[in-house]
Amino acid sequence: MPCKSCELEPVISRRYSGEILCRKCFFRSFEKNVDRELRNQINRLSSSSELKINRIGVGLSGGKDSTVSLHILNMYSRNRGIDLIALCVDEGIEDYRSESLKYAKKQCSDLDVEIRISSYKDLIGMTLDELLRKAPPVASPCSPCGVLRRRSLNNMAKSANVDCMVLGHNLDDFSQTVLMNHSRGDVSRLVRMAPHRHVQSGFVPRLLPLRRLPEQEVYLYAFLKGMNFHDGDCPYAGKAQRNLFRKILLELENKQPGTRHSLLNGMEKIRENSPAPSELSSCPSCGEPSGGNGPCVFCREFGSFAV
């Protein structure tokens, strides 16, 4: 079937919405979706916290999601006089991250966007590979990596003096996280999830402009736009707990198109009827934000390694 808008040859059929779109209409729909989501998230954050957005950091890995985010944020920021900076984390994963960072550096060079890179070696004195050999995790390697990545990004964001940070999480990523939190009955974490609506002391708020777009569409957009991005998989990804939820959600989406969007919309309804998250306390060890009264997760797990 041809594109429903202009009768040209289609490039995508969206089962969740019934749309059949050609290349031009797909680009327009994709960019309109991201622009609307970004503006809404910035407006909610600004109105609730009286925060003026003058400088945005983009968490950049070199993969498709963050590369698309960088390109669209570059267009958005230039039209509004907003400073943009790319923030990259080098976990120290052999034959993986070094390759993806080459793509990240090239994209920033082509777009004339400043880039900063911080490593786990800077943070705890060793790479992720070295850490996992020294202290293998009981569960997935993604657990310690997630803690280190969040600390690295927050440190870089504060050092770069950004008002907020954009991450490239797509609809699949986002809905999987919602489902994982539902399965644990963790309503408080659902309320605290990005995109953040409130500024909390010591923590740079995150925005997710791609969160309503499926991973397949992000890939298609990057491919049709001719973007060069790293397409490799992390060697530790096979052990991630998220894989089970990814499989379940793909099966649900296949049998009931729109499931991913429903999870997102349901989470938003929960947040609208929940009070604002309580102010984060400061970790007594490092002074960084902590979800409890004691040491933060980083200090509990990596305090002996921190440099």
ABEGO torsion letter per residue (X at the ends): XBBAAAGBBBABBBAAAGBBBBAAAAAAAAAAAAAAAAAAAAAAAAAAAGBBBABBBBBBAGBAAAAAAAAAAAAAAAAAGBBBBBBBBBAGBBGAAAAAAAAAAAAAAAAGBBBBBBBAAAAAGBBAAAAAAABBBABBAAAAAAAAAAAAAAAAAAAAGBABBBBABBAAAAAAAAAAAAAAGBAAAAAABOBBABBBBGBBBBBBAAAABBAAAAAAAAAAAGBBBBABBBAAAAABAAAAAAAAAAAAAAABBGAAAAAAAAAAAAAAABBBBBBBBBBAAAGBBBABABBBAAAAAAAAABX
